[in-house]
Every structure is written in C-alpha cells, then in structure tokens.
Amino acid sequence: MKLSPILKRWGAVATIAVATLVSLPTQAADNIRAILGGDVVRIGAVSAPPWYVKDLRTNQWVGLVPDIAQAIFQPAGIRIDYVDTEWGTAVAGLQSDRFDLLGGFNRTPERAKAVDFTRPIGSHRMGVLTLEDDTARFQSWDRIDNPALKLAAIDGSAAAVLLKPKLTHTQWVIVPNSDAMQLEVESGRADALLTNDIQMAQYIQKRGRGHMIFPTPIQSQPTNIGLRKDRDALRAWVDHRLDELDKDGTLQRIWAKYVPTAK
C-alpha cells in the first residue's frame, strides 16, 4: 500500500524543534518519558479487526494499530497499556484522560473540534459490502440514498460520520461494533454494511463471500492517531516517529501484513 504521498501532504518535513527533540535515540527516550510523565503510554483499543484484535488466549491486543504503536514506542522503552473503548465514545475517553492516544481514528471536522490528531498513519476508501449478487443498486451514492435500502454501520465510525449526513433517505442500522454490523447483513436485516476497504477485504478473506463495492464518486479518507488538544508535545513526538517509520518502510510493511490486497 502506497502511503508516502498521503503522508507527505500532512507534514513530512518536521520542524526544527521536533528534529532537535528526537535527534538522538537516548534523547528521544528521555523526552517521551518527560512528555508522558513516566514510561507508560495508554492507548484506547476498539474491537475492530484488523485495527485491533484481542487475543483471547493471551488477553493481549494485536493488530495493525498495536503493531504501529510498538514501532513508535518500543525503541524508546515505553510500555503500552491498552484501554477498552468504542469508536462512539472514544472522543470522551480522550477528553477525560482515560487514555492518551487512539489509533486508526479518522480526522473529521466534527471530531477535530473536540480532539487533536497526528499526521496520518495511512488512508483507506469508504465503500459497501453486500452478500447480494446483483450489485447494481450499490454502484453510486445517489442510488444508495434510497429509502428502500438499509445500511448497517458502526456507531461513531468514520464511514458513518462521513456519509450518514449525506445519505439522508437511506435507512440506517447503527450498531456498536464490527461483529454486530456483519450480523445485520448476514441475517438479512440490512442490505449492505458501510465501512472501509480494509475491513471489507478482511471480511471477504475470512468468510470467502461478499462483494466489495466503491460507489461513485469515490470517498477516501486518511486515518490518524487521536489525542487530547492540550498534548502538543506528544503529537509532535509521535509525528516525528511516524515520519521516520514512513521513510524506512515500516508503515508500509505493517499495512501489507494486515491488508495484502489494498492498493
């Protein structure tokens, strides 16, 4: 997945202050400890493959976001503690200091009023997944904006936040998580689910069925790491680390691990 062009548009050139802050590994580690007030960073975790998956055998969080978090913080000796949350309540979790960061969190105008964001960690396209063989009625957003059509979406997800206000005639089935959204389609209570290309590709790979459609006009969006608005130093430090991980190919390798079919 080619991330660099998107990432470069969001500040690939670090400021002199940030470059100085992390010019040496030991200095970077000392500074992030000072910023965090210790050697632990708390990251919100949402049950939403492949972003986050809780390994029931070990009770540990794994997935695309945990891999990126490890790449960011492990070299500095920072331990990561995960805090269970949901997309719909994530803003409140950041504002109330339940956790420091939330990865895979798309920047939207409404969210940006309440919390801050790092530069993107990647990007994805929004689309629909249906089990119907005839996909004609899903080929454009205008055709989807129809009261005869039911769409399932996750409460607070970027796809729902971006497209629900535009699809005012569609019947919406809003659910709390990915499993519930998929169940709505599999049970026939919804005609399709609305999400990003990553989750749709994962579903088809796992279930061996379904049609992934990107209605016109194409809707795409970068995805970021969210944090409180008063954490400027933390945002600057993480932004610089993301610059480094993009330049050395780490971000691309992590995305390819979880999204092998993404373009």
PADREN-441331 format. One record per residue (C-alpha): residue number from 1; residue in three letters; x, z, y. Coordinates in Angstrom, 3 decimals, always signed. Layout:
% PADREN-441331
- n | res | u | w | v
- NUM | ALA | X | Z | Y
...
***
This chain:
% PADREN-441331
- n | res | u | w | v
- 1 | MET | +0.000 | +0.000 | +0.000
- 2 | LYS | +1.499 | -1.029 | +3.328
- 3 | LEU | +1.296 | +1.945 | +5.632
- 4 | SER | +4.087 | +1.338 | +8.103
- 5 | PRO | +2.272 | -0.977 | +10.569
- 6 | ILE | -0.586 | +1.509 | +10.888
- 7 | LEU | +1.706 | +4.493 | +11.155
- 8 | LYS | +3.896 | +2.836 | +13.778
- 9 | ARG | +0.887 | +2.350 | +16.069
- 10 | TRP | +0.438 | +6.119 | +16.062
- 11 | GLY | +3.751 | +7.156 | +17.485
- 12 | ALA | +6.500 | +6.154 | +15.104
- 13 | VAL | +9.050 | +6.809 | +17.841
- 14 | ALA | +9.499 | +10.585 | +18.006
- 15 | THR | +10.047 | +12.267 | +21.360
- 16 | ILE | +13.483 | +13.599 | +22.216
- 17 | ALA | +12.128 | +17.133 | +21.941
- 18 | VAL | +10.885 | +16.623 | +18.394
- 19 | ALA | +14.049 | +14.792 | +17.350
- 20 | THR | +16.088 | +17.724 | +18.574
- 21 | LEU | +13.776 | +20.182 | +16.835
- 22 | VAL | +14.455 | +18.763 | +13.377
- 23 | SER | +17.892 | +17.216 | +13.847
- 24 | LEU | +19.397 | +19.295 | +11.007
- 25 | PRO | +17.774 | +20.483 | +7.748
- 26 | THR | +18.649 | +24.129 | +8.404
- 27 | GLN | +17.391 | +23.901 | +11.958
- 28 | ALA | +14.181 | +22.241 | +10.777
- 29 | ALA | +13.581 | +25.038 | +8.267
- 30 | ASP | +14.237 | +27.725 | +10.855
- 31 | ASN | +11.892 | +26.076 | +13.345
- 32 | ILE | +8.974 | +25.611 | +10.956
- 33 | ARG | +9.260 | +29.268 | +9.906
- 34 | ALA | +9.120 | +30.260 | +13.568
- 35 | ILE | +6.120 | +27.979 | +14.144
- 36 | LEU | +4.233 | +29.337 | +11.116
- 37 | GLY | +5.341 | +32.917 | +11.628
- 38 | GLY | +6.674 | +33.038 | +8.073
- 39 | ASP | +7.439 | +30.884 | +5.064
- 40 | VAL | +3.838 | +30.066 | +4.057
- 41 | VAL | +1.532 | +27.266 | +5.225
- 42 | ARG | -2.187 | +27.406 | +4.386
- 43 | ILE | -3.809 | +24.067 | +3.598
- 44 | GLY | -7.544 | +23.501 | +3.183
- 45 | ALA | -8.448 | +21.858 | -0.124
- 46 | VAL | -11.622 | +19.893 | -0.862
- 47 | SER | -12.641 | +18.916 | -4.391
- 48 | ALA | -12.425 | +15.171 | -3.760
- 49 | PRO | -10.267 | +13.058 | -6.091
- 50 | PRO | -7.739 | +11.628 | -5.529
- 51 | TRP | -7.176 | +13.563 | -2.304
- 52 | TYR | -7.371 | +16.933 | -4.038
- 53 | VAL | -7.984 | +17.819 | -7.679
- 54 | LYS | -7.972 | +21.360 | -9.061
- 55 | ASP | -6.185 | +21.505 | -12.417
- 56 | LEU | -8.425 | +23.820 | -14.442
- 57 | ARG | -5.625 | +24.625 | -16.882
- 58 | THR | -3.261 | +25.944 | -14.220
- 59 | ASN | -5.730 | +26.657 | -11.388
- 60 | GLN | -3.376 | +24.654 | -9.146
- 61 | TRP | -4.294 | +21.931 | -6.673
- 62 | VAL | -2.810 | +18.499 | -7.342
- 63 | GLY | -3.441 | +15.040 | -5.917
- 64 | LEU | -2.436 | +12.756 | -3.077
- 65 | VAL | -2.631 | +15.367 | -0.306
- 66 | PRO | -0.778 | +18.095 | -2.263
- 67 | ASP | +1.978 | +15.569 | -3.054
- 68 | ILE | +2.329 | +14.692 | +0.629
- 69 | ALA | +2.233 | +18.377 | +1.576
- 70 | GLN | +5.018 | +19.118 | -0.904
- 71 | ALA | +7.088 | +16.276 | +0.526
- 72 | ILE | +6.596 | +17.647 | +4.038
- 73 | PHE | +7.228 | +21.336 | +3.445
- 74 | GLN | +9.198 | +21.834 | +0.236
- 75 | PRO | +12.559 | +20.706 | +1.679
- 76 | ALA | +12.196 | +23.452 | +4.289
- 77 | GLY | +11.470 | +26.102 | +1.653
- 78 | ILE | +7.869 | +26.617 | +2.800
- 79 | ARG | +5.336 | +27.796 | +0.206
- 80 | ILE | +1.902 | +26.162 | +0.251
- 81 | ASP | -1.253 | +28.238 | -0.240
- 82 | TYR | -4.462 | +26.246 | -0.756
- 83 | VAL | -7.805 | +27.458 | +0.589
- 84 | ASP | -11.032 | +26.050 | -0.876
- 85 | THR | -13.258 | +24.323 | +1.662
- 86 | GLU | -15.574 | +21.307 | +2.103
- 87 | TRP | -15.458 | +18.361 | +4.481
- 88 | GLY | -18.628 | +19.547 | +6.225
- 89 | THR | -17.185 | +22.986 | +7.060
- 90 | ALA | -13.529 | +22.018 | +7.485
- 91 | VAL | -13.610 | +21.989 | +11.292
- 92 | ALA | -14.931 | +25.543 | +11.335
- 93 | GLY | -12.253 | +26.531 | +8.838
- 94 | LEU | -9.509 | +25.221 | +11.101
- 95 | GLN | -11.010 | +26.746 | +14.235
- 96 | SER | -11.444 | +30.170 | +12.618
- 97 | ASP | -7.852 | +30.152 | +11.289
- 98 | ARG | -8.870 | +30.198 | +7.614
- 99 | PHE | -6.149 | +27.600 | +7.065
- 100 | ASP | -3.507 | +25.806 | +9.123
- 101 | LEU | -3.911 | +22.193 | +8.006
- 102 | LEU | -6.316 | +19.888 | +6.195
- 103 | GLY | -5.022 | +16.602 | +4.771
- 104 | GLY | -6.994 | +13.405 | +4.204
- 105 | PHE | -9.074 | +14.280 | +7.280
- 106 | ASN | -10.047 | +11.225 | +9.302
- 107 | ARG | -9.898 | +11.418 | +13.073
- 108 | THR | -13.334 | +10.696 | +14.575
- 109 | PRO | -14.407 | +11.066 | +18.231
- 110 | GLU | -16.684 | +13.986 | +17.339
- 111 | ARG | -14.054 | +15.833 | +15.310
- 112 | ALA | -11.422 | +15.197 | +17.997
- 113 | LYS | -13.499 | +17.255 | +20.424
- 114 | ALA | -13.039 | +20.307 | +18.211
- 115 | VAL | -9.688 | +19.951 | +16.434
- 116 | ASP | -6.391 | +18.098 | +16.705
- 117 | PHE | -4.833 | +15.537 | +14.365
- 118 | THR | -1.396 | +14.407 | +13.293
- 119 | ARG | -0.438 | +10.764 | +13.135
- 120 | PRO | -1.981 | +9.009 | +10.116
- 121 | ILE | -0.738 | +9.557 | +6.601
- 122 | GLY | -2.299 | +6.202 | +5.623
- 123 | SER | -5.520 | +4.248 | +6.006
- 124 | HIS | -8.477 | +3.032 | +3.973
- 125 | ARG | -11.526 | +0.800 | +4.135
- 126 | MET | -15.109 | +2.030 | +4.011
- 127 | GLY | -17.471 | +0.457 | +1.515
- 128 | VAL | -20.206 | +0.991 | -1.034
- 129 | LEU | -20.163 | +1.270 | -4.795
- 130 | THR | -23.193 | +0.281 | -6.853
- 131 | LEU | -23.960 | +0.003 | -10.542
- 132 | GLU | -26.281 | -2.932 | -9.865
- 133 | ASP | -25.045 | -6.356 | -10.990
- 134 | ASP | -26.745 | -8.168 | -8.123
- 135 | THR | -24.781 | -7.041 | -5.058
- 136 | ALA | -26.279 | -9.448 | -2.517
- 137 | ARG | -28.059 | -6.765 | -0.504
- 138 | PHE | -24.803 | -4.844 | -0.010
- 139 | GLN | -22.721 | -7.660 | +1.457
- 140 | SER | -23.252 | -6.765 | +5.126
- 141 | TRP | -24.005 | -3.548 | +7.015
- 142 | ASP | -27.006 | -5.266 | +8.606
- 143 | ARG | -28.528 | -5.822 | +5.147
- 144 | ILE | -27.743 | -2.243 | +4.112
- 145 | ASP | -29.538 | -0.943 | +7.220
- 146 | ASN | -32.841 | -1.199 | +5.382
- 147 | PRO | -35.456 | +1.498 | +4.624
- 148 | ALA | -35.769 | +0.141 | +1.076
- 149 | LEU | -32.181 | +1.120 | +0.325
- 150 | LYS | -30.860 | +4.617 | -0.492
- 151 | LEU | -27.229 | +5.522 | +0.132
- 152 | ALA | -25.542 | +8.671 | -1.191
- 153 | ALA | -22.728 | +10.138 | +0.922
- 154 | ILE | -20.770 | +13.377 | +1.207
- 155 | ASP | -21.745 | +15.744 | +3.996
- 156 | GLY | -19.100 | +15.641 | +6.732
- 157 | SER | -17.126 | +12.811 | +5.103
- 158 | ALA | -15.506 | +10.232 | +7.354
- 159 | ALA | -17.670 | +7.475 | +5.873
- 160 | ALA | -20.871 | +9.371 | +6.644
- 161 | VAL | -19.698 | +10.403 | +10.119
- 162 | LEU | -18.695 | +6.838 | +10.958
- 163 | LEU | -21.614 | +4.903 | +9.505
- 164 | LYS | -24.683 | +7.160 | +9.338
- 165 | PRO | -25.315 | +6.830 | +13.102
- 166 | LYS | -25.161 | +3.033 | +12.775
- 167 | LEU | -27.408 | +2.715 | +9.717
- 168 | THR | -30.497 | +4.308 | +11.203
- 169 | HIS | -33.012 | +2.607 | +8.907
- 170 | THR | -31.241 | +3.390 | +5.633
- 171 | GLN | -32.483 | +6.272 | +3.503
- 172 | TRP | -29.681 | +8.832 | +3.231
- 173 | VAL | -28.980 | +11.226 | +0.375
- 174 | ILE | -26.415 | +13.682 | +1.748
- 175 | VAL | -24.626 | +15.819 | -0.849
- 176 | PRO | -21.792 | +18.389 | -0.709
- 177 | ASN | -19.116 | +16.738 | -2.870
- 178 | SER | -17.931 | +13.695 | -4.834
- 179 | ASP | -19.425 | +14.738 | -8.173
- 180 | ALA | -22.880 | +15.145 | -6.637
- 181 | MET | -22.589 | +11.799 | -4.850
- 182 | GLN | -21.681 | +9.982 | -8.054
- 183 | LEU | -24.520 | +11.690 | -9.909
- 184 | GLU | -27.040 | +10.388 | -7.368
- 185 | VAL | -26.044 | +6.808 | -8.197
- 186 | GLU | -25.710 | +7.337 | -11.947
- 187 | SER | -29.157 | +8.954 | -12.125
- 188 | GLY | -30.762 | +6.137 | -10.111
- 189 | ARG | -31.757 | +8.420 | -7.241
- 190 | ALA | -29.552 | +6.331 | -4.918
- 191 | ASP | -28.845 | +2.606 | -4.936
- 192 | ALA | -25.205 | +2.984 | -3.944
- 193 | LEU | -22.674 | +5.511 | -2.738
- 194 | LEU | -20.807 | +5.248 | +0.545
- 195 | THR | -17.140 | +6.214 | +0.587
- 196 | ASN | -13.643 | +4.792 | +0.950
- 197 | ASP | -11.744 | +2.261 | -1.165
- 198 | ILE | -9.602 | +4.998 | -2.711
- 199 | GLN | -12.483 | +6.956 | -4.220
- 200 | MET | -14.272 | +3.797 | -5.328
- 201 | ALA | -11.173 | +2.458 | -7.090
- 202 | GLN | -10.705 | +5.820 | -8.814
- 203 | TYR | -14.338 | +5.848 | -9.967
- 204 | ILE | -14.159 | +2.331 | -11.449
- 205 | GLN | -10.838 | +3.094 | -13.116
- 206 | LYS | -12.227 | +6.263 | -14.686
- 207 | ARG | -15.747 | +5.079 | -15.597
- 208 | GLY | -14.998 | +1.449 | -16.357
- 209 | ARG | -18.049 | +0.238 | -14.432
- 210 | GLY | -19.372 | -0.270 | -10.921
- 211 | HIS | -18.952 | -2.833 | -8.167
- 212 | MET | -16.840 | -2.049 | -5.097
- 213 | ILE | -18.092 | -3.881 | -2.017
- 214 | PHE | -16.749 | -4.021 | +1.526
- 215 | PRO | -19.712 | -5.080 | +3.687
- 216 | THR | -19.089 | -7.167 | +6.778
- 217 | PRO | -17.890 | -6.504 | +9.364
- 218 | ILE | -15.098 | -4.591 | +7.598
- 219 | GLN | -14.927 | -0.923 | +8.569
- 220 | SER | -11.497 | +0.685 | +8.192
- 221 | GLN | -10.014 | +3.903 | +9.424
- 222 | PRO | -6.696 | +5.744 | +9.359
- 223 | THR | -6.638 | +9.149 | +7.708
- 224 | ASN | -4.767 | +12.098 | +9.126
- 225 | ILE | -3.985 | +15.789 | +8.821
- 226 | GLY | -6.227 | +18.052 | +10.896
- 227 | LEU | -5.193 | +21.264 | +12.661
- 228 | ARG | -6.287 | +23.557 | +15.486
- 229 | LYS | -5.930 | +22.269 | +19.032
- 230 | ASP | -3.517 | +25.048 | +20.015
- 231 | ARG | -0.926 | +24.136 | +17.360
- 232 | ASP | +1.126 | +21.608 | +19.345
- 233 | ALA | +4.459 | +22.706 | +17.882
- 234 | LEU | +3.128 | +22.456 | +14.323
- 235 | ARG | +1.668 | +18.997 | +14.997
- 236 | ALA | +4.974 | +17.785 | +16.466
- 237 | TRP | +6.969 | +19.106 | +13.498
- 238 | VAL | +4.610 | +17.539 | +10.931
- 239 | ASP | +4.508 | +14.244 | +12.857
- 240 | HIS | +8.271 | +14.030 | +12.719
- 241 | ARG | +8.321 | +14.761 | +8.987
- 242 | LEU | +5.720 | +12.018 | +8.443
- 243 | ASP | +7.965 | +9.625 | +10.388
- 244 | GLU | +10.813 | +10.449 | +8.034
- 245 | LEU | +8.669 | +10.126 | +4.908
- 246 | ASP | +7.354 | +6.760 | +6.065
- 247 | LYS | +10.830 | +5.434 | +6.806
- 248 | ASP | +12.298 | +6.443 | +3.450
- 249 | GLY | +9.307 | +5.072 | +1.487
- 250 | THR | +7.990 | +8.431 | +0.251
- 251 | LEU | +4.491 | +7.937 | +1.650
- 252 | GLN | +4.170 | +4.513 | +0.071
- 253 | ARG | +5.306 | +5.831 | -3.315
- 254 | ILE | +2.796 | +8.691 | -3.211
- 255 | TRP | -0.100 | +6.397 | -2.308
- 256 | ALA | +0.876 | +3.913 | -5.011
- 257 | LYS | +0.855 | +6.725 | -7.567
- 258 | TYR | -2.810 | +7.509 | -6.905
- 259 | VAL | -4.158 | +4.206 | -5.602
- 260 | PRO | -2.374 | +1.461 | -7.571
- 261 | THR | -4.990 | -1.166 | -6.680
- 262 | ALA | -5.073 | -0.510 | -2.911
- 263 | LYS | -3.877 | -3.310 | -0.640
***
